[in-house]
């Protein structure tokens, strides 16, 4: 009895190939999702940095406490529009101001800046 050579793939080989391919594609998908999170975090970090510098400039331009409070309220309203649950505070002692902004991604993020005004 002679055996003829087998051509093609068996069902088991096809299932193994599909499972390997599926694993690779899922890994790539999860890497892409993680990359989107990192990009979004970098974007919010950049926006927070711009917002901090914006308030410092506003504090430099407005030396009275009434004007500073008005600018702070306007700034906080902007924070709510550009950062998720964004809000911030400032504290000035003499000519040094400490400005902090908070926003929420998966957890609360905080960024601070200290500058002379």
Phi and psi in radians as a Rosetta constraint file:
Dihedral C 1 N 2 CA 2 C 2 CIRCULARHARMONIC -1.881 0.35
Dihedral N 2 CA 2 C 2 N 3 CIRCULARHARMONIC 2.480 0.35
Dihedral C 2 N 3 CA 3 C 3 CIRCULARHARMONIC -1.728 0.35
Dihedral N 3 CA 3 C 3 N 4 CIRCULARHARMONIC 2.331 0.35
Dihedral C 3 N 4 CA 4 C 4 CIRCULARHARMONIC -1.462 0.35
Dihedral N 4 CA 4 C 4 N 5 CIRCULARHARMONIC 2.563 0.35
Dihedral C 4 N 5 CA 5 C 5 CIRCULARHARMONIC -1.103 0.35
Dihedral N 5 CA 5 C 5 N 6 CIRCULARHARMONIC 2.526 0.35
Dihedral C 5 N 6 CA 6 C 6 CIRCULARHARMONIC -1.532 0.35
Dihedral N 6 CA 6 C 6 N 7 CIRCULARHARMONIC 2.286 0.35
Dihedral C 6 N 7 CA 7 C 7 CIRCULARHARMONIC -1.989 0.35
Dihedral N 7 CA 7 C 7 N 8 CIRCULARHARMONIC 2.585 0.35
Dihedral C 7 N 8 CA 8 C 8 CIRCULARHARMONIC 1.576 0.35
Dihedral N 8 CA 8 C 8 N 9 CIRCULARHARMONIC -3.002 0.35
Dihedral C 8 N 9 CA 9 C 9 CIRCULARHARMONIC -1.883 0.35
Dihedral N 9 CA 9 C 9 N 10 CIRCULARHARMONIC 2.585 0.35
Dihedral C 9 N 10 CA 10 C 10 CIRCULARHARMONIC -1.498 0.35
Dihedral N 10 CA 10 C 10 N 11 CIRCULARHARMONIC 2.884 0.35
Dihedral C 10 N 11 CA 11 C 11 CIRCULARHARMONIC -1.046 0.35
Dihedral N 11 CA 11 C 11 N 12 CIRCULARHARMONIC -0.680 0.35
Dihedral C 11 N 12 CA 12 C 12 CIRCULARHARMONIC -1.100 0.35
Dihedral N 12 CA 12 C 12 N 13 CIRCULARHARMONIC -0.727 0.35
Dihedral C 12 N 13 CA 13 C 13 CIRCULARHARMONIC -1.135 0.35
Dihedral N 13 CA 13 C 13 N 14 CIRCULARHARMONIC -0.676 0.35
Dihedral C 13 N 14 CA 14 C 14 CIRCULARHARMONIC -1.143 0.35
Dihedral N 14 CA 14 C 14 N 15 CIRCULARHARMONIC -0.761 0.35
Dihedral C 14 N 15 CA 15 C 15 CIRCULARHARMONIC -1.108 0.35
Dihedral N 15 CA 15 C 15 N 16 CIRCULARHARMONIC -0.713 0.35
Dihedral C 15 N 16 CA 16 C 16 CIRCULARHARMONIC -1.122 0.35
Dihedral N 16 CA 16 C 16 N 17 CIRCULARHARMONIC -0.764 0.35
Dihedral C 16 N 17 CA 17 C 17 CIRCULARHARMONIC -1.086 0.35
Dihedral N 17 CA 17 C 17 N 18 CIRCULARHARMONIC -0.753 0.35
Dihedral C 17 N 18 CA 18 C 18 CIRCULARHARMONIC -1.129 0.35
Dihedral N 18 CA 18 C 18 N 19 CIRCULARHARMONIC -0.686 0.35
Dihedral C 18 N 19 CA 19 C 19 CIRCULARHARMONIC -1.185 0.35
Dihedral N 19 CA 19 C 19 N 20 CIRCULARHARMONIC -0.676 0.35
Dihedral C 19 N 20 CA 20 C 20 CIRCULARHARMONIC -1.131 0.35
Dihedral N 20 CA 20 C 20 N 21 CIRCULARHARMONIC -0.798 0.35
Dihedral C 20 N 21 CA 21 C 21 CIRCULARHARMONIC -1.081 0.35
Dihedral N 21 CA 21 C 21 N 22 CIRCULARHARMONIC -0.724 0.35
Dihedral C 21 N 22 CA 22 C 22 CIRCULARHARMONIC -1.105 0.35
Dihedral N 22 CA 22 C 22 N 23 CIRCULARHARMONIC -0.734 0.35
Dihedral C 22 N 23 CA 23 C 23 CIRCULARHARMONIC -1.079 0.35
Dihedral N 23 CA 23 C 23 N 24 CIRCULARHARMONIC -0.736 0.35
Dihedral C 23 N 24 CA 24 C 24 CIRCULARHARMONIC -1.129 0.35
Dihedral N 24 CA 24 C 24 N 25 CIRCULARHARMONIC -0.791 0.35
Dihedral C 24 N 25 CA 25 C 25 CIRCULARHARMONIC -1.134 0.35
Dihedral N 25 CA 25 C 25 N 26 CIRCULARHARMONIC -0.679 0.35
Dihedral C 25 N 26 CA 26 C 26 CIRCULARHARMONIC -1.135 0.35
Dihedral N 26 CA 26 C 26 N 27 CIRCULARHARMONIC -0.691 0.35
Dihedral C 26 N 27 CA 27 C 27 CIRCULARHARMONIC -1.072 0.35
Dihedral N 27 CA 27 C 27 N 28 CIRCULARHARMONIC -0.760 0.35
Dihedral C 27 N 28 CA 28 C 28 CIRCULARHARMONIC -1.106 0.35
Dihedral N 28 CA 28 C 28 N 29 CIRCULARHARMONIC -0.723 0.35
Dihedral C 28 N 29 CA 29 C 29 CIRCULARHARMONIC -1.064 0.35
Dihedral N 29 CA 29 C 29 N 30 CIRCULARHARMONIC -0.806 0.35
Dihedral C 29 N 30 CA 30 C 30 CIRCULARHARMONIC -1.144 0.35
Dihedral N 30 CA 30 C 30 N 31 CIRCULARHARMONIC -0.627 0.35
Dihedral C 30 N 31 CA 31 C 31 CIRCULARHARMONIC -1.114 0.35
Dihedral N 31 CA 31 C 31 N 32 CIRCULARHARMONIC -0.700 0.35
Dihedral C 31 N 32 CA 32 C 32 CIRCULARHARMONIC -1.135 0.35
Dihedral N 32 CA 32 C 32 N 33 CIRCULARHARMONIC -0.750 0.35
Dihedral C 32 N 33 CA 33 C 33 CIRCULARHARMONIC -1.078 0.35
Dihedral N 33 CA 33 C 33 N 34 CIRCULARHARMONIC -0.754 0.35
Dihedral C 33 N 34 CA 34 C 34 CIRCULARHARMONIC -1.122 0.35
Dihedral N 34 CA 34 C 34 N 35 CIRCULARHARMONIC -0.671 0.35
Dihedral C 34 N 35 CA 35 C 35 CIRCULARHARMONIC -1.122 0.35
Dihedral N 35 CA 35 C 35 N 36 CIRCULARHARMONIC -0.685 0.35
Dihedral C 35 N 36 CA 36 C 36 CIRCULARHARMONIC -1.087 0.35
Dihedral N 36 CA 36 C 36 N 37 CIRCULARHARMONIC -0.702 0.35
Dihedral C 36 N 37 CA 37 C 37 CIRCULARHARMONIC -1.066 0.35
Dihedral N 37 CA 37 C 37 N 38 CIRCULARHARMONIC -0.763 0.35
Dihedral C 37 N 38 CA 38 C 38 CIRCULARHARMONIC -1.134 0.35
Dihedral N 38 CA 38 C 38 N 39 CIRCULARHARMONIC -0.709 0.35
Dihedral C 38 N 39 CA 39 C 39 CIRCULARHARMONIC -1.132 0.35
Dihedral N 39 CA 39 C 39 N 40 CIRCULARHARMONIC -0.744 0.35
Dihedral C 39 N 40 CA 40 C 40 CIRCULARHARMONIC -1.118 0.35
Dihedral N 40 CA 40 C 40 N 41 CIRCULARHARMONIC -0.706 0.35
Dihedral C 40 N 41 CA 41 C 41 CIRCULARHARMONIC -1.101 0.35
Dihedral N 41 CA 41 C 41 N 42 CIRCULARHARMONIC -0.763 0.35
Dihedral C 41 N 42 CA 42 C 42 CIRCULARHARMONIC -1.090 0.35
Dihedral N 42 CA 42 C 42 N 43 CIRCULARHARMONIC -0.667 0.35
Dihedral C 42 N 43 CA 43 C 43 CIRCULARHARMONIC -1.104 0.35
Dihedral N 43 CA 43 C 43 N 44 CIRCULARHARMONIC -0.870 0.35
Dihedral C 43 N 44 CA 44 C 44 CIRCULARHARMONIC -1.112 0.35
Dihedral N 44 CA 44 C 44 N 45 CIRCULARHARMONIC -0.640 0.35
Dihedral C 44 N 45 CA 45 C 45 CIRCULARHARMONIC -1.093 0.35
Dihedral N 45 CA 45 C 45 N 46 CIRCULARHARMONIC -0.734 0.35
Dihedral C 45 N 46 CA 46 C 46 CIRCULARHARMONIC -1.128 0.35
Dihedral N 46 CA 46 C 46 N 47 CIRCULARHARMONIC -0.759 0.35
Dihedral C 46 N 47 CA 47 C 47 CIRCULARHARMONIC -1.091 0.35
Dihedral N 47 CA 47 C 47 N 48 CIRCULARHARMONIC -0.749 0.35
Dihedral C 47 N 48 CA 48 C 48 CIRCULARHARMONIC -1.084 0.35
Dihedral N 48 CA 48 C 48 N 49 CIRCULARHARMONIC -0.688 0.35
Dihedral C 48 N 49 CA 49 C 49 CIRCULARHARMONIC -1.099 0.35
Dihedral N 49 CA 49 C 49 N 50 CIRCULARHARMONIC -0.773 0.35
Dihedral C 49 N 50 CA 50 C 50 CIRCULARHARMONIC -1.101 0.35
Dihedral N 50 CA 50 C 50 N 51 CIRCULARHARMONIC -0.717 0.35
Dihedral C 50 N 51 CA 51 C 51 CIRCULARHARMONIC -1.121 0.35
Dihedral N 51 CA 51 C 51 N 52 CIRCULARHARMONIC -0.716 0.35
Dihedral C 51 N 52 CA 52 C 52 CIRCULARHARMONIC -1.075 0.35
Dihedral N 52 CA 52 C 52 N 53 CIRCULARHARMONIC -0.813 0.35
Dihedral C 52 N 53 CA 53 C 53 CIRCULARHARMONIC -1.129 0.35
Dihedral N 53 CA 53 C 53 N 54 CIRCULARHARMONIC -0.591 0.35
Dihedral C 53 N 54 CA 54 C 54 CIRCULARHARMONIC -1.099 0.35
Dihedral N 54 CA 54 C 54 N 55 CIRCULARHARMONIC -0.803 0.35
Dihedral C 54 N 55 CA 55 C 55 CIRCULARHARMONIC -1.166 0.35
Dihedral N 55 CA 55 C 55 N 56 CIRCULARHARMONIC -0.670 0.35
Dihedral C 55 N 56 CA 56 C 56 CIRCULARHARMONIC -1.017 0.35
Dihedral N 56 CA 56 C 56 N 57 CIRCULARHARMONIC -0.780 0.35
Dihedral C 56 N 57 CA 57 C 57 CIRCULARHARMONIC -1.117 0.35
Dihedral N 57 CA 57 C 57 N 58 CIRCULARHARMONIC -0.686 0.35
Dihedral C 57 N 58 CA 58 C 58 CIRCULARHARMONIC -1.137 0.35
Dihedral N 58 CA 58 C 58 N 59 CIRCULARHARMONIC -0.683 0.35
Dihedral C 58 N 59 CA 59 C 59 CIRCULARHARMONIC -1.180 0.35
Dihedral N 59 CA 59 C 59 N 60 CIRCULARHARMONIC -0.622 0.35
Dihedral C 59 N 60 CA 60 C 60 CIRCULARHARMONIC -1.136 0.35
Dihedral N 60 CA 60 C 60 N 61 CIRCULARHARMONIC -0.669 0.35
Dihedral C 60 N 61 CA 61 C 61 CIRCULARHARMONIC -1.338 0.35
Dihedral N 61 CA 61 C 61 N 62 CIRCULARHARMONIC -0.444 0.35
Dihedral C 61 N 62 CA 62 C 62 CIRCULARHARMONIC -2.104 0.35
Dihedral N 62 CA 62 C 62 N 63 CIRCULARHARMONIC 1.857 0.35
Dihedral C 62 N 63 CA 63 C 63 CIRCULARHARMONIC -1.599 0.35
Dihedral N 63 CA 63 C 63 N 64 CIRCULARHARMONIC -0.265 0.35
Dihedral C 63 N 64 CA 64 C 64 CIRCULARHARMONIC -1.494 0.35
Dihedral N 64 CA 64 C 64 N 65 CIRCULARHARMONIC 2.642 0.35
Dihedral C 64 N 65 CA 65 C 65 CIRCULARHARMONIC -1.154 0.35
Dihedral N 65 CA 65 C 65 N 66 CIRCULARHARMONIC -0.603 0.35
Dihedral C 65 N 66 CA 66 C 66 CIRCULARHARMONIC -1.137 0.35
Dihedral N 66 CA 66 C 66 N 67 CIRCULARHARMONIC -0.800 0.35
Dihedral C 66 N 67 CA 67 C 67 CIRCULARHARMONIC -1.149 0.35
Dihedral N 67 CA 67 C 67 N 68 CIRCULARHARMONIC -0.677 0.35
Dihedral C 67 N 68 CA 68 C 68 CIRCULARHARMONIC -1.136 0.35
Dihedral N 68 CA 68 C 68 N 69 CIRCULARHARMONIC -0.704 0.35
Dihedral C 68 N 69 CA 69 C 69 CIRCULARHARMONIC -1.120 0.35
Dihedral N 69 CA 69 C 69 N 70 CIRCULARHARMONIC -0.695 0.35
Dihedral C 69 N 70 CA 70 C 70 CIRCULARHARMONIC -1.109 0.35
Dihedral N 70 CA 70 C 70 N 71 CIRCULARHARMONIC -0.808 0.35
Dihedral C 70 N 71 CA 71 C 71 CIRCULARHARMONIC -1.090 0.35
Dihedral N 71 CA 71 C 71 N 72 CIRCULARHARMONIC -0.684 0.35
Dihedral C 71 N 72 CA 72 C 72 CIRCULARHARMONIC -1.102 0.35
Dihedral N 72 CA 72 C 72 N 73 CIRCULARHARMONIC -0.749 0.35
Dihedral C 72 N 73 CA 73 C 73 CIRCULARHARMONIC -1.098 0.35
Dihedral N 73 CA 73 C 73 N 74 CIRCULARHARMONIC -0.788 0.35
Dihedral C 73 N 74 CA 74 C 74 CIRCULARHARMONIC -1.072 0.35
Dihedral N 74 CA 74 C 74 N 75 CIRCULARHARMONIC -0.742 0.35
Dihedral C 74 N 75 CA 75 C 75 CIRCULARHARMONIC -1.082 0.35
Dihedral N 75 CA 75 C 75 N 76 CIRCULARHARMONIC -0.746 0.35
Dihedral C 75 N 76 CA 76 C 76 CIRCULARHARMONIC -1.156 0.35
Dihedral N 76 CA 76 C 76 N 77 CIRCULARHARMONIC -0.624 0.35
Dihedral C 76 N 77 CA 77 C 77 CIRCULARHARMONIC -1.101 0.35
Dihedral N 77 CA 77 C 77 N 78 CIRCULARHARMONIC -0.677 0.35
Dihedral C 77 N 78 CA 78 C 78 CIRCULARHARMONIC -1.125 0.35
Dihedral N 78 CA 78 C 78 N 79 CIRCULARHARMONIC -0.713 0.35
Dihedral C 78 N 79 CA 79 C 79 CIRCULARHARMONIC -1.002 0.35
Dihedral N 79 CA 79 C 79 N 80 CIRCULARHARMONIC -0.718 0.35
Dihedral C 79 N 80 CA 80 C 80 CIRCULARHARMONIC -1.117 0.35
Dihedral N 80 CA 80 C 80 N 81 CIRCULARHARMONIC -0.480 0.35
Dihedral C 80 N 81 CA 81 C 81 CIRCULARHARMONIC -1.478 0.35
Dihedral N 81 CA 81 C 81 N 82 CIRCULARHARMONIC -0.462 0.35
Dihedral C 81 N 82 CA 82 C 82 CIRCULARHARMONIC -1.909 0.35
Dihedral N 82 CA 82 C 82 N 83 CIRCULARHARMONIC -0.247 0.35
Dihedral C 82 N 83 CA 83 C 83 CIRCULARHARMONIC -2.212 0.35
Dihedral N 83 CA 83 C 83 N 84 CIRCULARHARMONIC 2.478 0.35
Dihedral C 83 N 84 CA 84 C 84 CIRCULARHARMONIC -1.178 0.35
Dihedral N 84 CA 84 C 84 N 85 CIRCULARHARMONIC 2.068 0.35
Dihedral C 84 N 85 CA 85 C 85 CIRCULARHARMONIC 0.940 0.35
Dihedral N 85 CA 85 C 85 N 86 CIRCULARHARMONIC 0.696 0.35
Dihedral C 85 N 86 CA 86 C 86 CIRCULARHARMONIC -1.376 0.35
Dihedral N 86 CA 86 C 86 N 87 CIRCULARHARMONIC 2.382 0.35
Dihedral C 86 N 87 CA 87 C 87 CIRCULARHARMONIC -2.786 0.35
Dihedral N 87 CA 87 C 87 N 88 CIRCULARHARMONIC 2.771 0.35
Dihedral C 87 N 88 CA 88 C 88 CIRCULARHARMONIC -2.619 0.35
Dihedral N 88 CA 88 C 88 N 89 CIRCULARHARMONIC 3.008 0.35
Dihedral C 88 N 89 CA 89 C 89 CIRCULARHARMONIC -2.444 0.35
Dihedral N 89 CA 89 C 89 N 90 CIRCULARHARMONIC 2.881 0.35
Dihedral C 89 N 90 CA 90 C 90 CIRCULARHARMONIC -2.510 0.35
Dihedral N 90 CA 90 C 90 N 91 CIRCULARHARMONIC 2.731 0.35
Dihedral C 90 N 91 CA 91 C 91 CIRCULARHARMONIC -2.545 0.35
Dihedral N 91 CA 91 C 91 N 92 CIRCULARHARMONIC 2.212 0.35
Dihedral C 91 N 92 CA 92 C 92 CIRCULARHARMONIC -2.036 0.35
Dihedral N 92 CA 92 C 92 N 93 CIRCULARHARMONIC 2.340 0.35
Dihedral C 92 N 93 CA 93 C 93 CIRCULARHARMONIC -2.210 0.35
Dihedral N 93 CA 93 C 93 N 94 CIRCULARHARMONIC 2.003 0.35
Dihedral C 93 N 94 CA 94 C 94 CIRCULARHARMONIC 1.004 0.35
Dihedral N 94 CA 94 C 94 N 95 CIRCULARHARMONIC -2.005 0.35
Dihedral C 94 N 95 CA 95 C 95 CIRCULARHARMONIC -1.918 0.35
Dihedral N 95 CA 95 C 95 N 96 CIRCULARHARMONIC 0.236 0.35
Dihedral C 95 N 96 CA 96 C 96 CIRCULARHARMONIC -1.939 0.35
Dihedral N 96 CA 96 C 96 N 97 CIRCULARHARMONIC 2.181 0.35
Dihedral C 96 N 97 CA 97 C 97 CIRCULARHARMONIC -2.038 0.35
Dihedral N 97 CA 97 C 97 N 98 CIRCULARHARMONIC 2.429 0.35
Dihedral C 97 N 98 CA 98 C 98 CIRCULARHARMONIC -1.960 0.35
Dihedral N 98 CA 98 C 98 N 99 CIRCULARHARMONIC 2.037 0.35
Dihedral C 98 N 99 CA 99 C 99 CIRCULARHARMONIC -2.020 0.35
Dihedral N 99 CA 99 C 99 N 100 CIRCULARHARMONIC 2.347 0.35
Dihedral C 99 N 100 CA 100 C 100 CIRCULARHARMONIC -2.293 0.35
Dihedral N 100 CA 100 C 100 N 101 CIRCULARHARMONIC 2.447 0.35
Dihedral C 100 N 101 CA 101 C 101 CIRCULARHARMONIC -2.238 0.35
Dihedral N 101 CA 101 C 101 N 102 CIRCULARHARMONIC 2.458 0.35
Dihedral C 101 N 102 CA 102 C 102 CIRCULARHARMONIC -2.129 0.35
Dihedral N 102 CA 102 C 102 N 103 CIRCULARHARMONIC 2.534 0.35
Dihedral C 102 N 103 CA 103 C 103 CIRCULARHARMONIC -2.619 0.35
Dihedral N 103 CA 103 C 103 N 104 CIRCULARHARMONIC 2.884 0.35
Dihedral C 103 N 104 CA 104 C 104 CIRCULARHARMONIC -2.047 0.35
Dihedral N 104 CA 104 C 104 N 105 CIRCULARHARMONIC 2.168 0.35
Dihedral C 104 N 105 CA 105 C 105 CIRCULARHARMONIC -1.893 0.35
Dihedral N 105 CA 105 C 105 N 106 CIRCULARHARMONIC -1.944 0.35
Dihedral C 105 N 106 CA 106 C 106 CIRCULARHARMONIC -1.386 0.35
Dihedral N 106 CA 106 C 106 N 107 CIRCULARHARMONIC -0.537 0.35
Dihedral C 106 N 107 CA 107 C 107 CIRCULARHARMONIC -2.412 0.35
Dihedral N 107 CA 107 C 107 N 108 CIRCULARHARMONIC 3.014 0.35
Dihedral C 107 N 108 CA 108 C 108 CIRCULARHARMONIC -1.260 0.35
Dihedral N 108 CA 108 C 108 N 109 CIRCULARHARMONIC 2.289 0.35
Dihedral C 108 N 109 CA 109 C 109 CIRCULARHARMONIC -1.915 0.35
Dihedral N 109 CA 109 C 109 N 110 CIRCULARHARMONIC 2.522 0.35
Dihedral C 109 N 110 CA 110 C 110 CIRCULARHARMONIC -2.345 0.35
Dihedral N 110 CA 110 C 110 N 111 CIRCULARHARMONIC 2.421 0.35
Dihedral C 110 N 111 CA 111 C 111 CIRCULARHARMONIC -2.407 0.35
Dihedral N 111 CA 111 C 111 N 112 CIRCULARHARMONIC 2.372 0.35
Dihedral C 111 N 112 CA 112 C 112 CIRCULARHARMONIC -2.235 0.35
Dihedral N 112 CA 112 C 112 N 113 CIRCULARHARMONIC 2.746 0.35
Dihedral C 112 N 113 CA 113 C 113 CIRCULARHARMONIC -2.540 0.35
Dihedral N 113 CA 113 C 113 N 114 CIRCULARHARMONIC 2.349 0.35
Dihedral C 113 N 114 CA 114 C 114 CIRCULARHARMONIC -2.033 0.35
Dihedral N 114 CA 114 C 114 N 115 CIRCULARHARMONIC 2.251 0.35
Dihedral C 114 N 115 CA 115 C 115 CIRCULARHARMONIC -2.621 0.35
Dihedral N 115 CA 115 C 115 N 116 CIRCULARHARMONIC 2.726 0.35
Dihedral C 115 N 116 CA 116 C 116 CIRCULARHARMONIC -1.449 0.35
Dihedral N 116 CA 116 C 116 N 117 CIRCULARHARMONIC 2.392 0.35
